[in-house]
Amino acid sequence: MPRPRKYLLRDPAALAAAVREHRPDYVESFSPCVGEDCRILILGSMPGARSLAAGQYYAHPQNLFWPVMHAVFGVDATAPFARRLSQLQSCGVGLWDVLQGCERRGSLDSAITAESEVPNAIVALLARRPAIVTIALNGAKAAQAFSRHIAKKIPAERLHGLVVHTLPSTSPAHASMSRDEKIRRWSVLGNVSRPSGDLGV
């Protein structure tokens, strides 16, 4: 079966509408969860099938994201999703994904068709949120997509002082690294100064 041709539409919304009609494996990410005082922006690649079905970031029960957030920021990993998000935001942490849309069969990052990738408006977000000083890329695919679509478009004056960390994927697909080692690597974010507000626990 021939591969579908690359769409040349420039507007992401128009592209998404076009490919949804003709490509049933096309998926779209969530809206950003980024507060006014966000200092750390965590970017995944694209939510997995379980997350998309639940309408929640990192909803797969074996994904270590929320346990890692508990270890690093004290977020209650067992709390309802809305409360977890609120706790993260109180720590100055925001969530989004590098990709707004892509063609992917299943949940694995390796199944993403590169030419179908449509990036999110991260450059515009950084312009609106000058307090963001750290970007954390959740896994190798997020880092690859960020380098391909975003990094070179960030103005030099905004890039100055912005620290970008590529961290091990919290996905259960990345099973070659232990839970403890993932937490150790992600703990670098705990060194970023952040608001000291109440977590609401």
C-alpha positions as CSV (number, residue, x, y, z in Angstrom):
1,M,0.0,0.0,0.0
2,P,1.6,3.4,-1.0
3,R,2.3,5.9,1.7
4,P,-0.1,8.8,1.8
5,R,1.3,12.0,0.3
6,K,2.5,14.8,2.5
7,Y,-0.1,17.5,2.9
8,L,1.2,20.9,2.0
9,L,-1.4,23.1,3.8
10,R,0.3,25.6,6.1
11,D,-2.5,26.2,8.5
12,P,-2.4,23.5,11.3
13,A,-6.2,23.6,11.7
14,A,-6.8,23.2,8.0
15,L,-4.3,20.4,7.8
16,A,-5.9,18.6,10.8
17,A,-9.3,18.8,9.2
18,A,-8.0,17.6,5.9
19,V,-6.1,14.6,7.2
20,R,-8.8,13.5,9.6
21,E,-11.1,12.9,6.7
22,H,-8.6,10.9,4.7
23,R,-6.3,9.3,7.3
24,P,-8.1,7.5,10.2
25,D,-4.8,7.1,12.1
26,Y,-4.4,10.8,12.5
27,V,-4.4,11.9,16.2
28,E,-4.3,15.3,17.9
29,S,-2.9,16.4,21.2
30,F,-4.6,18.3,24.1
31,S,-4.7,22.0,24.8
32,P,-1.8,23.3,26.9
33,C,-2.1,23.3,30.7
34,V,0.1,26.2,31.4
35,G,-0.5,28.8,34.2
36,E,0.5,32.4,34.2
37,D,3.4,31.7,36.5
38,C,4.7,28.7,34.7
39,R,8.5,28.3,35.0
40,I,8.9,24.7,33.8
41,L,7.2,23.5,30.6
42,I,7.1,19.7,30.2
43,L,6.6,18.5,26.7
44,G,5.7,15.1,25.5
45,S,5.6,14.0,21.9
46,M,1.9,13.0,21.5
47,P,-0.5,11.5,24.1
48,G,-0.9,7.7,23.8
49,A,-4.2,6.0,23.0
50,R,-5.2,5.5,26.7
51,S,-4.6,9.2,27.4
52,L,-6.5,10.4,24.3
53,A,-9.4,8.1,25.3
54,A,-9.5,9.4,28.8
55,G,-8.9,13.0,27.8
56,Q,-6.1,13.2,30.4
57,Y,-2.3,13.7,30.2
58,Y,-0.4,10.5,31.0
59,A,-3.5,8.4,31.8
60,H,-1.8,5.0,31.2
61,P,-1.7,3.3,34.6
62,Q,1.9,2.1,33.9
63,N,3.2,5.4,32.8
64,L,5.5,6.7,35.5
65,F,4.8,10.4,34.9
66,W,2.6,11.1,37.9
67,P,4.7,9.0,40.3
68,V,7.7,11.0,39.0
69,M,5.9,14.3,39.6
70,H,5.1,13.0,43.2
71,A,8.8,12.3,43.8
72,V,10.1,15.6,42.3
73,F,7.3,18.1,43.2
74,G,5.2,16.3,45.9
75,V,2.1,16.1,43.6
76,D,-0.4,13.5,44.9
77,A,-0.2,10.9,42.1
78,T,-3.5,9.3,43.4
79,A,-5.6,12.4,43.4
80,P,-8.2,13.1,40.6
81,F,-6.7,14.4,37.4
82,A,-7.8,18.0,37.8
83,R,-6.3,18.2,41.3
84,R,-3.0,16.8,40.0
85,L,-2.9,19.5,37.3
86,S,-3.7,22.2,39.9
87,Q,-0.9,21.0,42.1
88,L,1.6,21.0,39.2
89,Q,0.6,24.5,38.3
90,S,1.1,25.6,41.9
91,C,4.7,24.4,41.5
92,G,5.1,26.5,38.4
93,V,5.0,23.4,36.0
94,G,3.0,23.3,32.8
95,L,2.2,20.5,30.4
96,W,1.9,20.3,26.6
97,D,3.2,18.2,23.7
98,V,5.5,19.1,20.9
99,L,3.1,17.8,18.3
100,Q,-0.3,19.2,17.6
101,G,-1.1,16.3,15.3
102,C,0.4,13.3,13.5
103,E,-0.5,10.0,11.9
104,R,0.2,7.2,14.3
105,R,-1.2,3.6,14.4
106,G,-1.3,2.6,18.0
107,S,0.5,4.4,20.8
108,L,4.2,4.0,20.2
109,D,6.3,7.0,19.2
110,S,8.1,4.8,16.7
111,A,4.8,4.5,14.8
112,I,4.5,8.2,14.2
113,T,4.8,9.0,10.5
114,A,7.4,11.8,10.3
115,E,6.0,13.7,7.3
116,S,2.6,13.9,9.0
117,E,3.9,15.8,12.0
118,V,2.2,19.2,12.8
119,P,3.9,21.0,15.7
120,N,2.1,22.9,18.4
121,A,2.6,26.7,18.7
122,I,5.3,26.4,21.4
123,V,7.2,29.4,20.1
124,A,4.2,31.6,20.5
125,L,3.6,30.2,24.0
126,L,7.1,31.0,25.0
127,A,6.5,34.6,23.9
128,R,3.4,34.8,26.0
129,R,5.0,33.2,29.1
130,P,8.3,34.9,29.7
131,A,8.5,33.2,33.1
132,I,9.2,29.9,31.5
133,V,13.0,29.3,32.0
134,T,13.1,25.5,31.6
135,I,11.8,23.0,29.0
136,A,11.7,19.3,29.9
137,L,11.3,16.9,27.0
138,N,9.7,13.7,28.0
139,G,11.7,11.1,26.0
140,A,13.7,10.8,22.8
141,K,10.8,11.4,20.4
142,A,9.8,14.6,22.1
143,A,13.4,15.8,21.9
144,Q,13.6,14.8,18.2
145,A,10.4,16.6,17.3
146,F,11.4,19.7,19.3
147,S,14.7,19.9,17.5
148,R,13.1,19.4,14.1
149,H,10.1,21.7,14.5
150,I,10.6,24.2,17.3
151,A,14.2,24.9,18.5
152,K,15.4,26.8,15.4
153,K,12.3,29.0,15.5
154,I,12.8,30.4,19.0
155,P,14.2,33.9,18.8
156,A,17.7,34.3,20.0
157,E,16.7,36.7,22.7
158,R,14.1,34.2,24.1
159,L,16.5,31.3,23.8
160,H,19.0,33.1,25.9
161,G,18.6,31.8,29.5
162,L,16.2,29.0,28.4
163,V,17.4,25.6,29.6
164,V,16.3,22.5,27.7
165,H,16.5,19.1,29.3
166,T,16.0,15.8,27.4
167,L,14.8,13.4,30.1
168,P,14.0,9.7,30.0
169,S,10.6,8.8,28.8
170,T,8.1,7.9,31.5
171,S,6.3,5.6,29.1
172,P,6.1,1.9,30.0
173,A,7.5,1.3,26.5
174,H,10.8,2.6,27.9
175,A,11.4,-0.3,30.2
176,S,15.2,-0.5,29.9
177,M,15.7,2.1,32.6
178,S,14.6,1.6,36.2
179,R,12.0,3.7,38.0
180,D,14.6,4.9,40.5
181,E,16.9,6.0,37.7
182,K,14.1,7.8,35.9
183,I,13.2,9.7,39.1
184,R,16.9,10.5,39.7
185,R,17.2,12.0,36.2
186,W,13.9,14.0,36.4
187,S,14.9,15.3,39.8
188,V,17.0,18.0,38.0
189,L,13.7,19.9,37.6
190,G,13.5,20.2,41.4
191,N,16.5,22.5,41.3
192,V,14.5,25.1,39.2
193,S,13.2,27.8,41.5
194,R,9.4,27.9,41.6
195,P,6.5,29.4,43.5
196,S,6.3,28.0,47.0
197,G,2.5,27.9,47.2
198,D,0.4,25.4,48.9
199,L,-0.1,22.2,46.9
200,G,-3.6,21.9,48.2
201,V,-3.0,18.6,49.9
